[in-house]
Amino acid sequence: MRSLLIPIIGSVGVVYGDIGTSPLYAFREALRPFAHDGVSRGEVVGLISLMLWTLTIIVTFKYVLFLLRADNDGEGGTLALLALLMKKTSRYTAMLFFAGIIGAALFIGDAMITPALSVLSAVEGLTLVTPRFSPYVVPIAVAIMVLLFVVQSRGTAAVSQFFGPITLLWFIVMGVAGAIHIGDAPSILASLNPIHAFKFITHAGFAGLIILGAVFLTVTGAEALYADLGHFGRKPIQAAWFFIVFPALALNYLGQGALVLHNREAASDPFFLMFPQWALLPVVILATAATIIASQAVITGAFSLARQAIHLGLLPRLEIRFTSETNTGQIYLPSVNTVLFIGVLALIFFFRSSESLATAYGISVTGAMVVTTLLAFQFVRVVWHWSLLTALAALLPLLALECVFLGANMLKIHDGGYVPVMIAGTLMVLMWTWKKGTLLLKQRAARHDIPLAQFVGSIERPSNHAPVNVPGTAVFLTSFPDLTPSVLLHNLKHNHALHAQNVILTIKTMPRPTVPESERYVIQSISKRFIKLELRFGFMDTQNVSKALSLCRRDGFKFDIMSTSFYIGRRKLVGDANSGMPHWQDRLFIGMSSFAIDPSDHFHLPSNRVVEIGEQIVI
């Protein structure tokens, strides 16, 4: 029981932090269109009903019960789903690939907006304590963001141990406050009937679309829930939702609705006005802590997604630090952390209030959800072998609902909704450029390389110009196992020497999270002095070449690290507008490559055994 309780509390802190802070602003923003004319009883009941059933359909049914089972060996998220589909089917590959890129880009855009919106909404509660705090809202929010991004290097485990109990207290406080206020207007319980949600939408007209954009704020964080699957596992996340998170959210929204029915003036800020004046400051402090934790949910999800993108060839190899000795899903990427930090600060300074930022929110979240549903449709067809009719019956209504929410949020483009679109668009261009550029590099290399079998045959023949034999092992890293690595040719050309044992090493990332050690390597002997070796890693594995080579001893591969040299090509890229990509894309690709981590660090090679040989390549 204890083994399950700890990850449940941890998932409450990390996975549900984002969705747990939605009550701070969701109902308030949905009430804004009624600010001038006042809100009627039917509208309040309809709104709360709409929020509760949105939580039920999208979070409970889609994510908690369905998508958490649609995992790739325990890993969730858009790219994990994409990798699994591309492994299982060759149909619609291009369509699936671009859908995955779009979903990933939208999610990272969400990871920038969520911390800014959540923290601003909580800190603004200080103005209810005293208006004197108004000038300090932005500086306090900035200080909190600095602290949050600094502690990321300590890892998800350390963060969740600290955040979990705080968020658990937050949900208890929210649930109790809501339950107390339900007595203000017990008629709010009528909102449990979905008919009221339906009546509200059908009678609201065009204004209903605008309100739907605010209603969708109740489910922000659901996509992070799926992306964080690898951090805690399915059962703890599901248990936390059903026994802690969903009951607390439902009670709180019901309480807010009852409060507004009892006192229409409470519509200005129904969440904080649920609390008496003496409790306001402690609740604001707790809410601020909860919003910091809410930011953690999308940040850890962004780390997981970025690592998947790196291993799937959508981003350069960036530094990845593992923060847990037992859970490989708990990671920290310094460069991604820096980009998110800069983006969050820019949003805080640009919008300066949660009301302004709320208008920019929603597009990235709804867009990512629509993409995930489309990928899930292909998943149930290919992996679970559902019939077309069954898949349509299960997912088409959900897709239609999410498209309605997406359309409602698209109405906010001119009010700030363009921000997540710009962020996602930029990320899509970066990922597409990297994928296209690396493919172009491989094609360039393939044109000039010599078939490996031909090279080995010629070098093994007796000749007066045979290279000098030197003792030890040389390992040549290459992406093309059937072609002679250019670094081998350069070494032979300049040093006129060949090692006693030469390993043509190819590192392959498999479309699954992990690869067991029994499947880690494949050895093929070419001649007395040459062997081909393929090392296989999952896209969530640490690509430790030195450790993997030691496993090869089982099959008689003699490997002594102190007599082995690793040869790596150091490429200097030169742009050429006529080489396959526009000049601007060449420059972007070259700029992105400069941020890539050194291959010897990425593959965990011993630094004192690495030999780098440079070459210039036109792309």
C-alpha positions as CSV (number, residue, x, y, z in Angstrom):
1,M,0.0,0.0,0.0
2,R,2.8,2.4,0.9
3,S,4.5,1.7,-2.5
4,L,1.3,3.0,-4.2
5,L,0.6,5.8,-1.8
6,I,3.9,7.7,-2.3
7,P,3.5,7.9,-6.2
8,I,-0.1,8.9,-5.7
9,I,0.8,11.9,-3.6
10,G,3.7,12.6,-5.9
11,S,1.4,12.5,-9.0
12,V,-1.0,14.9,-7.2
13,G,1.8,17.4,-6.9
14,V,3.3,17.1,-10.4
15,V,0.7,15.6,-12.7
16,Y,-2.4,17.4,-11.4
17,G,-0.8,20.6,-10.3
18,D,-1.9,22.4,-13.5
19,I,-5.5,21.2,-13.7
20,G,-5.8,21.8,-9.9
21,T,-5.3,25.6,-10.2
22,S,-8.0,26.1,-12.9
23,P,-10.7,27.0,-10.3
24,L,-8.7,30.1,-9.6
25,Y,-9.7,31.7,-12.9
26,A,-11.9,29.4,-15.1
27,F,-15.3,30.2,-13.6
28,R,-14.4,33.9,-13.2
29,E,-13.4,34.2,-16.9
30,A,-16.6,32.4,-18.0
31,L,-18.7,34.9,-16.1
32,R,-17.0,38.0,-17.7
33,P,-19.4,38.2,-20.7
34,F,-22.3,38.6,-18.1
35,A,-20.5,41.4,-16.2
36,H,-22.7,44.3,-17.6
37,D,-26.1,42.6,-17.6
38,G,-25.7,40.3,-14.7
39,V,-25.9,36.6,-14.6
40,S,-29.2,34.6,-14.2
41,R,-29.7,31.4,-12.2
42,G,-30.1,29.3,-15.3
43,E,-26.8,30.7,-16.7
44,V,-24.9,29.9,-13.5
45,V,-26.3,26.4,-13.3
46,G,-25.6,25.9,-17.0
47,L,-22.0,27.1,-16.8
48,I,-21.2,24.9,-13.8
49,S,-22.8,21.9,-15.5
50,L,-20.8,22.6,-18.6
51,M,-17.6,22.7,-16.6
52,L,-18.3,19.5,-14.6
53,W,-19.2,17.5,-17.8
54,T,-16.2,18.9,-19.7
55,L,-14.0,17.6,-16.9
56,T,-15.9,14.2,-17.0
57,I,-15.8,13.7,-20.7
58,I,-12.3,15.0,-21.6
59,V,-10.3,14.3,-18.5
60,T,-12.0,11.3,-17.0
61,F,-13.1,9.4,-20.1
62,K,-10.4,10.5,-22.6
63,Y,-7.3,10.8,-20.6
64,V,-7.6,8.9,-17.3
65,L,-9.6,5.9,-18.5
66,F,-8.5,5.7,-22.2
67,L,-5.3,7.4,-23.1
68,L,-3.3,6.3,-20.1
69,R,-3.8,2.8,-21.4
70,A,-2.6,3.9,-24.9
71,D,1.1,4.0,-23.8
72,N,4.3,3.1,-25.5
73,D,5.9,0.7,-23.0
74,G,4.9,2.9,-20.1
75,E,5.5,6.3,-21.8
76,G,2.8,8.7,-22.8
77,G,2.6,11.9,-24.8
78,T,2.1,12.9,-28.4
79,L,5.6,11.8,-29.6
80,A,5.5,8.5,-27.7
81,L,2.2,7.7,-29.4
82,L,3.7,8.8,-32.8
83,A,6.7,6.6,-32.3
84,L,4.5,3.6,-31.6
85,L,2.3,4.2,-34.6
86,M,5.3,4.6,-37.0
87,K,6.6,1.3,-35.6
88,K,3.3,-0.5,-36.2
89,T,2.2,0.9,-39.6
90,S,3.7,2.3,-42.8
91,R,0.4,3.9,-43.8
92,Y,-0.1,7.7,-43.5
93,T,3.5,8.1,-42.3
94,A,3.9,11.7,-43.5
95,M,0.5,12.6,-42.1
96,L,1.3,11.0,-38.7
97,F,4.7,12.7,-38.6
98,F,3.4,16.2,-39.2
99,A,0.5,15.6,-36.7
100,G,3.1,14.6,-34.1
101,I,5.2,17.7,-34.8
102,I,2.1,19.9,-34.5
103,G,1.1,18.3,-31.2
104,A,4.5,18.5,-29.7
105,A,4.9,22.2,-30.7
106,L,1.5,23.1,-29.3
107,F,2.3,21.3,-26.0
108,I,5.6,23.2,-25.5
109,G,3.8,26.4,-26.2
110,D,1.3,25.4,-23.5
111,A,4.3,24.8,-21.2
112,M,5.3,28.5,-21.5
113,I,1.8,30.0,-21.0
114,T,0.6,27.8,-18.1
115,P,3.2,28.9,-15.5
116,A,2.7,32.6,-16.4
117,L,-1.1,32.4,-16.2
118,S,-1.3,30.3,-13.1
119,V,1.2,32.3,-11.0
120,L,-0.3,35.6,-12.0
121,S,-3.8,34.5,-11.1
122,A,-2.7,33.4,-7.7
123,V,-0.5,36.5,-6.8
124,E,-3.4,38.8,-7.9
125,G,-5.3,37.4,-4.9
126,L,-3.1,39.6,-2.8
127,T,-4.9,42.6,-4.1
128,L,-8.0,41.4,-2.3
129,V,-6.1,41.4,0.9
130,T,-5.1,45.0,0.3
131,P,-5.0,47.0,-3.0
132,R,-1.5,48.2,-2.0
133,F,-0.1,44.9,-3.4
134,S,-1.2,45.8,-7.0
135,P,2.1,47.3,-8.2
136,Y,4.0,44.3,-6.8
137,V,2.0,41.5,-8.6
138,V,4.4,41.3,-11.6
139,P,7.7,41.5,-9.6
140,I,6.4,38.8,-7.2
141,A,5.4,36.6,-10.1
142,V,8.8,37.0,-11.7
143,A,10.6,36.2,-8.5
144,I,8.5,33.0,-8.1
145,M,9.4,31.9,-11.7
146,V,13.1,32.4,-11.1
147,L,13.0,30.2,-8.0
148,L,10.9,27.5,-9.8
149,F,13.2,27.2,-12.8
150,V,16.3,27.2,-10.6
151,V,15.1,24.2,-8.6
152,Q,14.3,22.1,-11.7
153,S,17.9,20.7,-11.7
154,R,17.1,18.8,-8.5
155,G,14.8,16.5,-10.4
156,T,11.1,15.4,-10.5
157,A,11.5,13.1,-7.5
158,A,12.8,15.8,-5.2
159,V,10.3,18.3,-6.4
160,S,7.3,16.0,-6.1
161,Q,8.3,15.0,-2.5
162,F,8.1,18.6,-1.6
163,F,5.2,19.6,-3.8
164,G,2.9,16.5,-3.3
165,P,1.8,17.2,0.3
166,I,1.3,20.9,-0.5
167,T,-0.9,20.1,-3.5
168,L,-2.8,17.5,-1.4
169,L,-3.6,20.2,1.1
170,W,-4.6,22.5,-1.7
171,F,-7.2,20.0,-3.0
172,I,-8.5,19.4,0.5
173,V,-8.9,23.2,1.1
174,M,-10.6,23.6,-2.2
175,G,-13.0,20.7,-1.7
176,V,-13.9,21.8,1.9
177,A,-14.5,25.4,0.8
178,G,-16.7,24.4,-2.0
179,A,-18.7,21.9,0.1
180,I,-19.4,24.6,2.7
181,H,-20.8,27.1,0.2
182,I,-23.0,24.6,-1.6
183,G,-25.4,25.2,1.3
184,D,-25.7,28.9,0.1
185,A,-27.8,27.7,-2.8
186,P,-28.4,23.9,-2.8
187,S,-30.1,24.4,-6.2
188,I,-26.7,24.4,-7.8
189,L,-26.7,20.6,-7.5
190,A,-29.0,20.7,-10.5
191,S,-25.9,21.3,-12.6
192,L,-25.0,17.6,-12.1
193,N,-27.6,17.0,-14.8
194,P,-25.9,17.4,-18.3
195,I,-29.2,18.6,-19.7
196,H,-28.5,22.1,-18.2
197,A,-25.1,22.2,-20.0
198,F,-26.9,21.3,-23.3
199,K,-29.6,24.0,-22.7
200,F,-26.9,26.6,-21.9
201,I,-25.0,25.9,-25.2
202,T,-28.1,25.8,-27.4
203,H,-29.5,29.1,-26.0
204,A,-26.3,31.1,-25.6
205,G,-25.9,31.7,-29.4
206,F,-22.6,33.3,-30.6
207,A,-21.8,34.4,-27.1
208,G,-21.7,30.8,-26.1
209,L,-18.7,30.2,-28.3
210,I,-16.8,32.9,-26.4
211,I,-17.8,31.5,-23.1
212,L,-16.7,28.0,-24.2
213,G,-13.2,29.3,-24.6
214,A,-13.2,30.2,-20.9
215,V,-15.0,26.9,-19.9
216,F,-12.1,25.0,-21.5
217,L,-9.8,26.5,-18.9
218,T,-11.2,23.9,-16.6
219,V,-9.3,21.1,-18.4
220,T,-5.9,22.8,-18.9
221,G,-3.3,20.4,-17.8
222,A,-4.9,17.3,-19.2
223,E,-2.3,16.9,-21.9
224,A,0.5,17.3,-19.4
225,L,-1.2,14.5,-17.5
226,Y,-0.7,12.2,-20.4
227,A,2.9,13.4,-21.1
228,D,3.9,12.8,-17.4
229,L,2.8,9.1,-17.6
230,G,6.4,7.9,-17.5
231,H,7.1,9.8,-14.3
232,F,4.7,7.9,-12.0
233,G,2.8,5.2,-14.0
234,R,-0.8,4.7,-14.8
235,K,-2.3,3.3,-11.6
236,P,-1.1,6.1,-9.2
237,I,-2.3,8.8,-11.7
238,Q,-5.7,7.2,-12.0
239,A,-6.1,6.6,-8.3
240,A,-5.2,10.3,-7.6
241,W,-7.8,11.5,-10.0
242,F,-10.7,9.5,-8.8
243,F,-10.1,9.7,-5.0
244,I,-8.6,13.2,-4.6
245,V,-8.5,15.5,-7.6
246,F,-11.9,15.1,-9.3
247,P,-14.0,15.2,-6.1
248,A,-12.2,18.3,-4.9
249,L,-12.6,20.1,-8.3
250,A,-16.3,19.2,-8.5
251,L,-17.0,20.4,-5.0
252,N,-15.2,23.6,-5.6
253,Y,-16.9,24.5,-8.8
254,L,-20.3,23.7,-7.2
255,G,-19.4,25.9,-4.3
256,Q,-18.4,28.8,-6.6
257,G,-21.6,28.5,-8.4
258,A,-23.7,28.4,-5.2
259,L,-21.8,31.5,-3.9
260,V,-22.6,33.5,-7.1
261,L,-26.3,32.4,-6.9
262,H,-26.4,33.6,-3.3
263,N,-24.4,36.8,-4.0
264,R,-24.2,38.1,-7.6
265,E,-21.4,40.5,-6.6
266,A,-19.1,37.6,-5.9
267,A,-18.9,37.0,-9.7
268,S,-15.9,39.4,-9.8
269,D,-13.7,36.7,-8.1
270,P,-15.7,33.8,-6.9
271,F,-12.8,31.6,-5.9
272,F,-11.1,33.9,-3.3
273,L,-14.4,35.4,-2.1
274,M,-15.4,31.9,-0.9
275,F,-13.1,32.4,2.0
276,P,-13.5,34.8,5.0
277,Q,-11.3,37.8,5.3
278,W,-9.1,36.2,8.0
279,A,-8.3,33.2,5.8
280,L,-7.7,35.2,2.7
281,L,-3.9,35.7,3.1
282,P,-3.2,32.1,4.0
283,V,-5.3,30.9,1.1
284,V,-3.5,33.3,-1.3
285,I,-0.1,31.9,-0.1
286,L,-1.4,28.3,-0.5
287,A,-2.8,29.2,-4.0
288,T,0.6,30.7,-5.0
289,A,2.3,27.5,-3.9
290,A,-0.2,25.5,-5.8
291,T,0.3,27.5,-9.0
292,I,4.1,27.0,-8.7
293,I,3.3,23.3,-8.6
294,A,0.9,23.7,-11.6
295,S,3.8,25.0,-13.6
296,Q,5.8,21.9,-12.6
297,A,3.3,19.6,-14.4
298,V,3.9,21.1,-17.9
299,I,7.6,21.7,-17.3
300,T,8.3,18.0,-16.5
301,G,6.0,17.1,-19.5
302,A,8.1,19.4,-21.7
303,F,11.3,17.7,-20.6
304,S,9.9,14.3,-21.4
305,L,8.6,15.5,-24.8
306,A,11.9,17.2,-25.7
307,R,13.9,14.0,-24.9
308,Q,11.6,12.0,-27.2
309,A,12.0,14.6,-29.9
310,I,15.8,14.4,-29.7
311,H,15.8,10.6,-30.0
312,L,13.3,10.7,-32.9
313,G,15.5,13.1,-34.8
314,L,13.3,16.2,-34.4
315,L,15.8,18.3,-32.3
316,P,19.6,18.4,-31.9
317,R,21.2,16.2,-29.2
318,L,20.8,18.3,-26.1
319,E,22.2,17.7,-22.7
320,I,20.0,15.3,-20.7
321,R,20.6,14.9,-16.9
322,F,19.0,12.0,-15.1
323,T,17.9,13.0,-11.7
324,S,16.8,9.5,-10.4
325,E,18.8,6.4,-10.0
326,T,15.7,4.2,-10.4
327,N,13.3,6.0,-12.7
328,T,14.7,6.9,-16.1
329,G,11.6,9.1,-16.8
330,Q,12.8,11.7,-14.3
331,I,15.1,14.0,-16.2
332,Y,16.3,17.6,-16.5
333,L,17.3,19.4,-19.8
334,P,19.2,22.6,-19.0
335,S,18.7,24.1,-22.5
336,V,14.9,23.4,-22.5
337,N,14.6,24.8,-19.0
338,T,16.3,28.0,-20.1
339,V,14.1,28.4,-23.2
340,L,10.9,27.9,-21.1
341,F,12.2,30.3,-18.5
342,I,12.8,33.1,-21.0
343,G,9.4,32.4,-22.7
344,V,7.5,32.6,-19.4
345,L,9.2,35.8,-18.3
346,A,8.4,37.4,-21.7
347,L,4.7,36.5,-21.4
348,I,4.5,37.9,-17.8
349,F,6.0,41.2,-18.8
350,F,4.0,41.4,-22.0
351,F,0.5,40.6,-20.6
352,R,1.1,41.7,-17.0
353,S,-2.3,40.2,-15.7
354,S,-4.0,36.9,-15.7
355,E,-7.1,38.4,-17.4
356,S,-5.1,39.5,-20.4
357,L,-3.2,36.2,-20.5
358,A,-6.3,34.1,-20.3
359,T,-7.4,35.4,-23.7
360,A,-4.2,34.0,-25.2
361,Y,-4.7,30.7,-23.5
362,G,-6.6,27.7,-24.8
363,I,-5.5,27.5,-28.5
364,S,-2.4,25.5,-27.8
365,V,-4.1,23.2,-25.3
366,T,-7.2,22.5,-27.6
367,G,-5.0,22.1,-30.6
368,A,-2.7,19.5,-28.8
369,M,-5.8,17.7,-27.7
370,V,-7.3,17.5,-31.2
371,V,-4.0,16.1,-32.5
372,T,-3.8,13.5,-29.7
373,T,-7.4,12.3,-30.5
374,L,-6.5,11.9,-34.2
375,L,-3.4,9.9,-33.3
376,A,-5.5,7.9,-30.8
377,F,-7.9,7.0,-33.6
378,Q,-5.1,5.5,-35.6
379,F,-3.8,3.8,-32.4
380,V,-7.0,1.9,-31.6
381,R,-7.2,0.8,-35.3
382,V,-3.6,-0.4,-35.6
383,V,-2.6,-1.5,-32.1
384,W,-5.9,-2.5,-30.5
385,H,-7.4,-3.7,-33.8
386,W,-10.7,-1.9,-33.4
387,S,-13.1,-1.9,-36.3
388,L,-13.6,1.4,-38.2
389,L,-17.1,1.7,-36.9
390,T,-16.1,1.1,-33.3
391,A,-13.3,3.6,-33.5
392,L,-15.6,6.3,-35.0
393,A,-18.3,5.7,-32.5
394,A,-15.9,6.1,-29.6
395,L,-13.7,9.0,-30.8
396,L,-15.8,11.0,-33.3
397,P,-18.0,12.6,-30.6
398,L,-14.9,13.4,-28.6
399,L,-13.2,14.9,-31.6
400,A,-16.3,17.0,-32.5
401,L,-16.4,18.4,-28.9
402,E,-12.7,19.3,-29.0
403,C,-13.1,20.9,-32.4
404,V,-15.9,23.1,-31.0
405,F,-13.6,24.1,-28.1
406,L,-10.8,24.8,-30.6
407,G,-13.1,27.0,-32.7
408,A,-14.2,28.9,-29.6
409,N,-10.6,29.6,-28.7
410,M,-9.7,30.6,-32.2
411,L,-12.1,33.6,-31.8
412,K,-9.5,34.9,-29.3
413,I,-6.7,35.1,-31.9
414,H,-6.7,39.0,-32.1
415,D,-6.9,39.3,-28.3
416,G,-3.6,37.5,-27.7
417,G,-4.4,34.0,-29.1
418,Y,-1.8,34.7,-31.8
419,V,0.9,34.2,-29.1
420,P,0.6,30.4,-28.7
421,V,0.2,30.1,-32.5
422,M,3.4,32.0,-33.0
423,I,5.2,29.9,-30.4
424,A,4.0,26.6,-31.9
425,G,4.7,27.8,-35.4
426,T,8.3,28.6,-34.5
427,L,8.8,25.2,-32.9
428,M,7.3,23.4,-35.9
429,V,9.7,25.2,-38.2
430,L,12.7,24.3,-36.0
431,M,11.7,20.6,-35.8
432,W,11.0,20.4,-39.5
433,T,14.2,22.1,-40.4
434,W,16.3,19.8,-38.2
435,K,14.6,16.7,-39.6
436,K,15.0,17.9,-43.2
437,G,18.6,19.1,-42.6
438,T,19.8,15.8,-41.0
439,L,18.2,13.8,-43.9
440,L,20.0,16.0,-46.4
441,L,23.3,15.5,-44.5
442,K,22.8,11.7,-44.7
443,Q,22.1,11.9,-48.4
444,R,25.3,14.1,-49.0
445,A,27.4,11.6,-47.1
446,A,26.0,8.6,-48.9
447,R,27.0,10.1,-52.3
448,H,30.7,10.2,-51.5
449,D,31.1,7.2,-49.3
450,I,32.5,3.8,-50.5
451,P,30.6,0.6,-49.9
452,L,32.0,-1.0,-46.8
453,A,32.4,-4.5,-48.3
454,Q,34.3,-3.0,-51.2
455,F,36.7,-1.1,-48.9
456,V,37.4,-4.0,-46.7
457,G,38.0,-6.3,-49.6
458,S,40.6,-3.9,-51.0
459,I,42.3,-3.1,-47.7
460,E,42.7,-6.8,-46.8
461,R,44.4,-7.7,-50.1
462,P,48.2,-7.9,-49.8
463,S,49.8,-4.7,-51.2
464,N,53.0,-2.8,-51.1
465,H,51.0,0.3,-50.1
466,A,49.2,-1.5,-47.2
467,P,48.7,0.8,-44.1
468,V,50.7,0.2,-41.0
469,N,49.1,-2.1,-38.5
470,V,48.8,-0.7,-35.0
471,P,47.7,-2.6,-31.9
472,G,44.4,-2.0,-30.2
473,T,40.8,-1.3,-31.2
474,A,39.4,1.6,-33.3
475,V,35.6,2.3,-33.1
476,F,34.2,4.4,-35.9
477,L,30.8,5.9,-35.3
478,T,28.5,6.1,-38.4
479,S,24.9,6.3,-39.4
480,F,25.4,4.1,-42.4
481,P,26.6,0.6,-41.5
482,D,27.0,-0.5,-45.2
483,L,29.1,2.5,-46.2
484,T,32.7,3.2,-45.1
485,P,32.7,6.0,-42.5
486,S,34.3,9.1,-43.8
487,V,36.3,9.5,-40.5
488,L,37.9,6.1,-41.2
489,L,38.9,7.2,-44.7
490,H,40.3,10.5,-43.4
491,N,42.3,8.7,-40.7
492,L,43.7,6.3,-43.2
493,K,44.5,9.1,-45.6
494,H,46.4,11.2,-43.1
495,N,47.9,8.7,-40.7
496,H,48.4,5.7,-43.1
497,A,47.6,3.3,-40.2
498,L,45.0,0.7,-39.4
499,H,44.2,-0.8,-36.0
500,A,44.3,-4.6,-35.3
501,Q,40.6,-4.5,-34.7
502,N,38.2,-2.0,-36.3
503,V,34.6,-1.6,-35.3
504,I,32.0,0.0,-37.6
505,L,29.5,1.2,-34.9
506,T,26.0,2.2,-35.7
507,I,23.7,3.5,-32.9
508,K,20.0,3.0,-33.6
509,T,17.2,4.5,-31.7
510,M,14.2,2.1,-31.6
511,P,10.6,3.4,-31.7
512,R,10.0,2.2,-28.2
513,P,10.9,3.7,-24.8
514,T,13.4,1.0,-23.7
515,V,15.4,-1.9,-25.1
516,P,16.4,-4.8,-22.8
517,E,20.1,-5.6,-22.5
518,S,19.6,-8.9,-24.2
519,E,18.6,-7.0,-27.4
520,R,21.2,-4.2,-26.9
521,Y,23.6,-5.2,-29.7
522,V,24.0,-7.1,-32.9
523,I,27.5,-8.1,-34.0
524,Q,28.5,-9.1,-37.6
525,S,32.0,-10.2,-38.6
526,I,33.2,-8.8,-41.9
527,S,36.9,-9.9,-41.9
528,K,39.6,-10.7,-39.4
529,R,40.1,-7.0,-38.7
530,F,36.6,-5.6,-39.3
531,I,33.3,-6.1,-37.5
532,K,30.0,-4.3,-37.8
533,L,28.3,-3.5,-34.5
534,E,24.8,-2.1,-34.0
535,L,23.8,-0.8,-30.6
536,R,20.1,-0.4,-30.0
537,F,18.5,2.0,-27.5
538,G,14.9,3.0,-26.8
539,F,14.0,6.7,-27.1
540,M,13.9,6.9,-23.3
541,D,17.1,5.0,-22.7
542,T,20.5,6.6,-21.8
543,Q,22.7,6.0,-24.8
544,N,25.8,4.8,-22.9
545,V,28.0,3.3,-25.5
546,S,30.8,2.3,-23.1
547,K,28.5,0.3,-21.0
548,A,26.8,-1.3,-24.0
549,L,30.2,-2.3,-25.4
550,S,31.1,-4.2,-22.2
551,L,27.9,-6.3,-22.8
552,C,29.4,-7.5,-26.1
553,R,32.0,-9.6,-24.3
554,R,29.3,-12.2,-23.9
555,D,29.6,-13.0,-27.6
556,G,33.5,-13.0,-27.6
557,F,34.0,-9.4,-28.5
558,K,37.3,-8.5,-26.9
559,F,37.0,-5.0,-25.6
560,D,39.6,-3.2,-23.4
561,I,38.7,0.4,-22.9
562,M,42.4,1.4,-22.3
563,S,43.4,0.2,-25.8
564,T,40.4,1.5,-27.6
565,S,40.1,4.7,-29.6
566,F,36.7,6.2,-30.6
567,Y,36.8,8.1,-33.9
568,I,34.2,10.8,-34.4
569,G,33.8,13.2,-37.3
570,R,33.6,16.9,-36.5
571,R,31.6,18.5,-39.3
572,K,31.8,22.1,-40.3
573,L,28.6,23.0,-42.1
574,V,28.5,25.5,-45.0
575,G,25.2,26.7,-46.4
576,D,24.4,26.6,-50.1
577,A,21.0,28.0,-51.3
578,N,21.1,25.5,-54.2
579,S,21.8,22.4,-52.1
580,G,18.2,21.4,-51.2
581,M,17.0,23.9,-48.5
582,P,16.4,27.7,-48.8
583,H,19.3,29.9,-47.5
584,W,17.4,30.9,-44.4
585,Q,16.8,27.3,-43.5
586,D,20.4,26.4,-44.1
587,R,21.4,29.1,-41.6
588,L,18.8,28.0,-39.1
589,F,20.0,24.4,-39.4
590,I,23.6,25.4,-38.9
591,G,22.6,27.5,-35.9
592,M,20.7,24.7,-34.3
593,S,23.6,22.3,-34.8
594,S,25.8,24.6,-32.8
595,F,23.6,23.9,-29.7
596,A,24.0,20.1,-30.0
597,I,25.9,18.4,-27.2
598,D,29.2,16.9,-28.1
599,P,28.7,13.3,-29.3
600,S,31.3,12.0,-26.9
601,D,29.2,13.4,-24.0
602,H,25.8,12.3,-25.5
603,F,27.1,8.7,-26.0
604,H,29.0,8.7,-22.7
605,L,32.4,7.9,-24.3
606,P,35.6,8.1,-22.2
607,S,36.9,11.6,-23.0
608,N,40.6,10.5,-23.0
609,R,39.9,7.9,-25.7
610,V,38.1,10.1,-28.2
611,V,39.8,11.2,-31.5
612,E,38.0,13.8,-33.6
613,I,38.7,14.4,-37.3
614,G,37.1,17.4,-39.0
615,E,35.6,17.8,-42.4
616,Q,33.6,20.5,-44.2
617,I,30.2,19.7,-45.6
618,V,28.0,21.8,-47.9
619,I,24.3,21.6,-47.2
